[in-house]
Amino acid sequence: MNGFERRKLKKMQQIEQTVLTLLNSKPFSDISMQEIANLANVSKVTLFNYYENKEKLLNTTILNVFTSLYEKYEELLDSNKSFEETYKGILKIKLGMIQTFTSTFLENSMRLYANEPSFFDNDAQKRLDELTLRLFEKGRKEGKINADYDDTLLLMLLHIFSEGMKSPQLQEKELMQYSEQLLQILMNGLR
């Protein structure tokens, strides 16, 4: 990577960090390109050169958050950690995201997805499912997951669990307090 590309990448990271801060604090409809440019210390022209429009900038920023998350998952899956340690690590990353991002950020993400369903596209979901299946395979090899449970069933269970975690009735403090027990119930059932 030459100097120009490094500077461009650094500027883009600065811009996207600014956008994350703004998405955590107010609705995306209230965020202007001028405000982003001012806070990121770049020109508005630079924003449009890099991102084309506000929606592309917001989508790119959020998708890059997910990409970073997937990379952390892959690191854990590629490590020599046991299935249980790997799963706990992934859960810790997810709970860390809950602590990092406000409800405003999550609402912004959901609005973007509702307005543009391709925002979190099939490829992103497919990649997440592939990572999840790698985790399940690790669990099968270690005898932690019953080999009779096929991938479809396990993905369905995980999707149900994930959707339930998004419930507004769950409080962040409770999720943190009971995360270890929730993991044990998920892995061992109610025995």
N, C-alpha and C positions, 0 to 999 in steps of 0.2 A: 504494500500500500504506500503510495507516494504521499508527500506532504499535503497536497491539495485534498486528497481523499481522506486523510486523517483529520484535517481541519473540518471538512464537510461532515464527517461522521461525528466529531465532537460537537459541532453546532447542532446537528440533528438530535443528539442525545440531550443537549441542553434544552432544546425546544420541547422535546417530548417529556422531559422532567417537569418543565413549566406547565405543560398541558395536564400532566398527572396531578400536579398540585391544584390546578384550577378545577379539574374534574372531581377532586375530593371536596371542593368547597362550594360549588354552585352548579346549577343546571347548565348543560352544554349549550342550550339556546341563549343563555346569558353571557356566553364567552365569545368574544370577538377576536378576529385575527389581529387587529391592532393591539388589543390587550396582550395577546400571546407574544407578539413581536416586542412590545415594550418590556414585558417581564423577562423575556429570554435575551434581551439586548441584541436583537437582530432586526433587520428591516422587514417590512411587510412583503416586499418583493422577494426576499429570501424565502419566506414561508411559502409563497406561491410557486417559487422555482422548485422547492423540494417536495411539496405536498399537493399541489394543484388546487385544492380547496379545503375548507374547514373540516368537512366530513371526512375527507381522506386523511387529514392530519389526526383527527380524533380516532378514527378506525385504526390507523397505523400504530398510534401510541398504545391503544388497548391491546391490539394483537401482539405487539412487541412484549407487553407484560406477560401475555399467555405464552409466548415463545420462550421467554426467560424461565418461566415456570416449568415448561416441558423440559428444558435443558437441565434444570435442577433434578427433575424426576429421572431423567436418563442417567445422570451421574450416580444417583442412588442405585438404580437398577444395574448399572455396570460395576458397582462396587462389590466387594466381597462380603458385604453385610448379609445377614440372614434375612429371610422373608419378613420376619417380625420386625427386625430393626429397619428394614427398608420401608415397610408399611408405616411404621411409626414416624420415620423421617418425612415421608410424603404427607402424612397427616399434620405434622408439625409445620411444614411449608404452607399447607392450606390454611391452617389456623393463623399462621403469621400473616397471610394475605388478609384474613378477616380483620386482624388488628391494624394492618397498614391502611386499608381502604375504608373510607367512610360509607355510610348508607347512601350518601349523595353520589359517590363514585359508582356504586352498584346500580343505583337507579339510572344513572347516565348510560352505563353499559347496557342495561336492559332496554332503554329507550332506543339506543343506537341499533340494537339487534331487532327490535320491533319495527323500526323504520326501514331497516335494510337487513333482511334475513341472511344475506350472504356475508354479513359482518363476521359472524362466527361460523364460517363455512363448513361444508361437509369434510373438507380436508383437515381442518383443525380438530373436529370431533373424531375423525378417523385416527388421527395421530394420538389423541388422548386415549382412545380405545385400545390402540396397539400397545401403548405404554402400560395400560392397565392389564392387558392380556399377558404381557411379559412378566408383570408382577405376579399374576395368578400362576403362571407356569413355574416361576421360582418357588411359589408356595406348594405346588404339586410335587415338585422334585424333592422338597424337604419333608413331604408328608403332612404339611400343615393344611392343605386343601384337599378335600376328598376328590380323587381322580374321576369319580362318577359324575361330578358336577361339570357340565360342559361350559364352554366360554359364553354362550348365549345366556344361560341362567345366571352366571356370575356377573356378567355385565348388567343384566336386568336388576339384580340385587343392588349392585353398586349405584346404578342410576336412581333407584328408589331411595337409597340411603342419602345420596347427594342432594336430591330434590328436597328430601325431608330436612336436611341441614339448612336449607335456605328459608325455612319457615320463620315468619316474623315473631312467632311465640318463643323462639329460642334466643336466649341472651348470650352475648359473647362470653361473659364471665362463666356462665354455666357450661358452655362448650369447652372452655379451657379446663374447668374444674373436673368435668366428667369425660374428657377426651380419652383417657387411658381405659376407663371402664367401657365406653362405647366401642372402642377398638376390640376389647376382649369379647364383648357380646357379638360383634360382627364376625369375629374369627371363630368363636367357640359356641355360639348359640346361647341359650339361656340355661344350660346345665349347671 
